[in-house]
């Protein structure tokens, strides 16, 4: 007869179950989480400016070595001289004023129309059923295809140019506004209605603040398209503006002035994007633009 020894304090029952504690197995190296250091402002500005500086250096080198002749594209020095010439005789300030007026008026009309239609279709079922399918169909039509039709309807005056920009900028804001309004929490809307808030008050105090990220995304797209549409609009027999300067420069084969106009269009688009970024920081200070990037 065998006797099982009594279990003492030092004799614990053996088990083959794996160790599930927090301690890692022997020999296993666990990497420590690395905290990202925030980049300094001068470093970020330097990195952003590196690309344009490299392109400018390549442009200057190609012009200086003769790989890029003046009849193809003027050198940076000639373009800089053309800027001084156009600014000195007043042509560039007048053209900028005219083009910015066209783009600004068309953008305001397009943003107002897109925001209104987006709220109506996103907030009311009747508006969605009546308008959304028609607007989605119109959205797929390239706005450049409307240039001949607008010339027939409105002539070659400023109205056609401004309305073409307005049409181009309406639909990005409409899609963003409608999507942002639809994502509003319906329980929150019902709670506000239970407290007696009017429909207009709900839109102003609940819906629009909740849809702010989508609205700013639509604003960025609309402002970018306003510059693109401006280029197309100023091809409609313009007698003033940056497009008119381009037409005159093309007639006289002034590649330096053509380069100036192209750079002005690019700077207008870059300025619009910077303005929207600044607006995002003011209206949504809790968002960190570098939070998810390394």
C-alpha positions as CSV (number, residue, x, y, z in Angstrom):
1,X,0.0,0.0,0.0
2,X,1.5,3.3,-1.1
3,X,1.2,6.4,0.8
4,X,0.9,9.8,-0.9
5,X,3.0,12.4,0.8
6,X,1.2,15.4,2.2
7,X,1.5,18.6,0.3
8,X,3.7,21.0,2.2
9,X,4.2,24.7,1.7
10,X,7.1,24.1,-0.7
11,X,5.4,21.3,-2.7
12,X,2.9,22.9,-5.1
13,X,1.1,20.8,-7.7
14,X,2.8,20.8,-11.1
15,X,0.9,22.0,-14.1
16,X,1.8,22.1,-17.8
17,X,-0.3,25.1,-18.6
18,X,1.6,28.0,-20.1
19,X,2.5,31.0,-18.1
20,X,0.0,33.7,-18.8
21,X,1.5,36.4,-16.6
22,X,2.7,39.8,-17.6
23,X,6.4,38.8,-17.5
24,X,7.8,37.8,-20.9
25,X,9.4,34.4,-21.4
26,X,13.2,34.3,-20.8
27,X,15.2,35.4,-23.8
28,X,12.4,37.2,-25.5
29,X,13.3,40.9,-26.2
30,X,10.2,43.1,-26.1
31,X,10.6,46.4,-28.0
32,X,9.9,49.5,-26.0
33,X,7.3,51.8,-27.5
34,X,9.1,54.8,-29.0
35,X,7.6,58.2,-28.5
36,X,7.8,60.6,-31.4
37,X,9.4,63.9,-30.8
38,X,7.5,66.8,-32.2
39,X,9.2,68.4,-35.1
40,X,10.3,72.0,-34.7
41,X,8.7,74.7,-36.8
42,X,11.9,75.7,-38.6
43,X,12.5,72.1,-39.5
44,X,9.0,71.6,-40.9
45,X,9.2,74.9,-43.0
46,X,12.6,73.8,-44.3
47,X,11.4,70.4,-45.4
48,X,8.3,72.0,-47.1
49,X,10.5,74.5,-49.0
50,X,12.9,71.8,-50.2
51,X,10.8,70.6,-53.1
52,X,10.2,74.0,-54.7
53,X,13.9,75.0,-54.2
54,X,15.0,71.8,-56.0
55,X,12.7,72.5,-58.9
56,X,13.9,76.1,-59.1
57,X,17.5,74.9,-59.1
58,X,16.8,72.4,-61.9
59,X,15.0,75.0,-63.9
60,X,17.9,77.5,-63.5
61,X,20.5,74.8,-64.4
62,X,18.6,73.7,-67.5
63,X,18.3,77.3,-68.7
64,X,21.9,78.1,-67.9
65,X,23.3,75.1,-69.7
66,X,21.1,75.6,-72.8
67,X,19.0,72.5,-72.3
68,X,16.0,74.7,-72.0
69,X,15.9,77.5,-74.6
70,X,14.0,80.7,-74.2
71,X,11.5,79.9,-77.0
72,X,10.4,76.8,-75.0
73,X,10.5,78.4,-71.5
74,X,12.2,81.5,-70.2
75,X,14.8,81.3,-67.5
76,X,14.0,82.2,-63.9
77,X,15.9,85.5,-64.2
78,X,13.7,86.4,-67.3
79,X,10.6,85.5,-65.5
80,X,11.6,87.6,-62.5
81,X,12.3,90.5,-64.8
82,X,8.8,90.0,-66.4
83,X,7.2,90.2,-63.0
84,X,8.9,93.6,-62.4
85,X,7.9,94.8,-65.8
86,X,4.2,93.8,-65.4
87,X,4.0,95.1,-61.9
88,X,5.7,98.4,-62.9
89,X,3.3,99.2,-65.7
90,X,0.3,98.1,-63.6
91,X,-0.8,95.2,-65.8
92,X,-0.3,92.5,-63.2
93,X,-2.1,94.3,-60.3
94,X,-5.1,95.1,-62.6
95,X,-5.2,91.5,-63.9
96,X,-5.0,90.1,-60.3
97,X,-7.8,92.3,-59.1
98,X,-10.1,91.3,-62.0
99,X,-9.3,87.6,-61.7
100,X,-9.8,87.6,-57.9
101,X,-13.1,89.4,-58.2
102,X,-14.4,86.8,-60.7
103,X,-13.1,83.9,-58.6
104,X,-14.4,85.3,-55.4
105,X,-17.9,86.1,-56.6
106,X,-18.3,82.7,-58.3
107,X,-17.0,81.0,-55.1
108,X,-19.4,82.8,-52.8
109,X,-22.4,81.9,-55.0
110,X,-21.3,78.3,-55.3
111,X,-20.6,77.9,-51.6
112,X,-24.0,79.4,-50.7
113,X,-25.9,77.2,-53.2
114,X,-24.0,74.0,-52.3
115,X,-24.4,74.5,-48.5
116,X,-28.1,75.3,-48.8
117,X,-28.8,72.3,-51.1
118,X,-26.6,70.0,-48.9
119,X,-28.6,71.0,-45.7
120,X,-31.9,70.5,-47.4
121,X,-31.2,67.1,-48.8
122,X,-29.2,65.9,-45.8
123,X,-31.7,67.1,-43.1
124,X,-35.1,66.5,-44.7
125,X,-36.3,63.3,-46.3
126,X,-38.5,65.3,-48.8
127,X,-35.5,67.3,-50.0
128,X,-33.5,64.2,-50.4
129,X,-36.2,62.5,-52.5
130,X,-36.8,65.6,-54.6
131,X,-33.4,66.9,-55.3
132,X,-30.6,64.5,-54.6
133,X,-30.9,62.3,-57.8
134,X,-31.1,65.4,-60.0
135,X,-28.1,67.0,-58.3
136,X,-26.1,63.8,-58.5
137,X,-26.8,63.7,-62.2
138,X,-25.7,67.3,-62.8
139,X,-22.6,66.7,-60.7
140,X,-21.3,64.2,-63.2
141,X,-21.4,66.7,-66.1
142,X,-17.9,68.3,-66.6
143,X,-18.3,72.1,-66.0
144,X,-16.0,72.7,-69.0
145,X,-18.7,71.3,-71.3
146,X,-21.0,74.1,-70.2
147,X,-18.8,76.9,-71.6
148,X,-20.4,76.9,-75.1
149,X,-23.9,76.8,-73.6
150,X,-23.1,79.6,-71.2
151,X,-21.8,81.7,-74.0
152,X,-25.1,81.2,-75.8
153,X,-27.2,82.0,-72.8
154,X,-25.3,84.9,-71.2
155,X,-23.0,86.1,-74.0
156,X,-19.3,86.8,-73.4
157,X,-19.7,89.1,-70.5
158,X,-18.7,88.7,-66.9
159,X,-22.0,86.9,-66.0
160,X,-21.0,83.8,-67.9
161,X,-17.5,83.7,-66.3
162,X,-18.8,84.1,-62.8
163,X,-21.6,81.6,-63.2
164,X,-19.2,79.0,-64.6
165,X,-17.1,79.3,-61.5
166,X,-20.2,79.1,-59.4
167,X,-21.3,75.9,-61.0
168,X,-17.9,74.3,-60.6
169,X,-17.7,75.1,-56.9
170,X,-21.3,74.2,-56.0
171,X,-21.1,70.4,-56.2
172,X,-18.0,69.8,-54.0
173,X,-19.7,71.8,-51.2
174,X,-23.0,70.1,-51.8
175,X,-21.6,66.6,-51.5
176,X,-19.6,67.4,-48.4
177,X,-22.4,69.3,-46.7
178,X,-25.0,66.6,-47.4
179,X,-22.7,63.9,-46.2
180,X,-21.8,65.8,-43.0
181,X,-25.4,66.6,-42.2
182,X,-26.4,62.9,-42.6
183,X,-23.8,61.8,-40.0
184,X,-25.4,63.9,-37.3
185,X,-26.6,61.8,-34.4
186,X,-30.4,61.5,-34.7
187,X,-30.8,61.0,-31.0
188,X,-29.2,64.4,-30.4
189,X,-31.6,66.0,-32.9
190,X,-34.6,64.3,-31.2
191,X,-33.4,65.5,-27.8
192,X,-33.2,69.1,-29.1
193,X,-36.7,68.8,-30.5
194,X,-37.9,67.5,-27.1
195,X,-36.4,70.7,-25.5
196,X,-38.5,72.8,-28.0
197,X,-35.7,74.0,-30.3
198,X,-36.8,75.0,-33.7
199,X,-35.7,73.3,-36.9
200,X,-33.6,76.3,-37.8
201,X,-32.0,76.4,-34.4
202,X,-31.2,72.7,-34.6
203,X,-29.4,73.3,-37.9
204,X,-27.5,76.2,-36.6
205,X,-26.6,74.8,-33.2
206,X,-26.3,71.1,-33.7
207,X,-26.1,70.1,-37.4
208,X,-23.6,72.6,-38.7
209,X,-21.1,72.2,-35.8
210,X,-21.3,68.5,-36.2
211,X,-20.7,68.6,-39.9
212,X,-17.8,71.1,-39.6
213,X,-15.1,68.7,-40.7
214,X,-17.0,67.8,-43.9
215,X,-17.8,71.4,-44.6
216,X,-14.2,72.4,-44.4
217,X,-13.2,69.6,-46.7
218,X,-15.8,70.8,-49.2
219,X,-14.5,74.4,-48.8
220,X,-11.0,73.2,-49.7
221,X,-12.2,71.4,-52.8
222,X,-14.4,74.3,-53.9
223,X,-11.6,76.9,-53.5
224,X,-9.3,74.7,-55.5
225,X,-11.9,74.3,-58.3
226,X,-12.5,78.0,-58.3
227,X,-9.0,78.6,-59.5
228,X,-9.3,75.8,-62.2
229,X,-12.7,77.2,-63.3
230,X,-11.2,80.7,-63.4
231,X,-8.6,79.5,-66.0
232,X,-11.4,78.1,-68.1
233,X,-13.7,81.2,-67.6
234,X,-11.0,83.6,-68.7
235,X,-10.7,81.8,-72.0
236,X,-14.2,83.1,-72.9
237,X,-13.0,86.1,-74.9
238,X,-11.6,87.9,-71.8
239,X,-10.5,91.5,-72.1
240,X,-8.9,91.7,-68.6
241,X,-7.5,89.3,-66.0
242,X,-4.7,86.8,-65.9
243,X,-6.2,84.8,-68.8
244,X,-6.1,88.0,-70.9
245,X,-2.4,88.4,-70.1
246,X,-1.8,84.8,-71.2
247,X,-3.6,85.4,-74.5
248,X,-1.6,88.5,-75.2
249,X,1.7,86.7,-74.3
250,X,0.8,83.8,-76.5
251,X,0.3,86.1,-79.5
252,X,3.8,87.6,-79.0
253,X,5.5,84.3,-78.0
254,X,6.4,85.8,-74.6
255,X,7.2,82.6,-72.6
256,X,8.4,84.7,-69.7
257,X,4.9,86.3,-69.3
258,X,3.2,82.9,-69.8
259,X,5.4,81.5,-67.0
260,X,4.4,84.4,-64.8
261,X,0.7,83.8,-65.4
262,X,1.0,80.0,-64.7
263,X,2.9,80.7,-61.5
264,X,0.2,83.2,-60.4
265,X,-2.5,80.6,-60.9
266,X,-0.5,78.1,-58.9
267,X,0.1,80.6,-56.1
268,X,-3.6,81.4,-56.0
269,X,-4.4,77.7,-55.5
270,X,-1.7,77.4,-52.8
271,X,-3.0,80.5,-51.0
272,X,-6.5,79.1,-51.0
273,X,-5.3,75.8,-49.4
274,X,-3.3,77.7,-46.8
275,X,-6.3,79.8,-45.9
276,X,-8.5,76.7,-45.3
277,X,-5.8,75.1,-43.2
278,X,-5.7,78.2,-41.0
279,X,-9.5,78.2,-40.8
280,X,-9.4,74.6,-39.6
281,X,-6.9,75.5,-36.8
282,X,-9.2,78.3,-35.7
283,X,-12.5,76.4,-35.8
284,X,-11.2,73.0,-34.8
285,X,-8.2,73.6,-32.4
286,X,-8.5,70.2,-30.9
287,X,-7.4,68.5,-34.2
288,X,-3.7,67.8,-34.4
289,X,-2.6,67.9,-38.1
290,X,0.5,65.8,-37.3
291,X,-1.2,63.4,-34.9
292,X,-1.3,60.4,-37.3
293,X,1.8,61.1,-39.3
294,X,5.5,60.1,-38.8
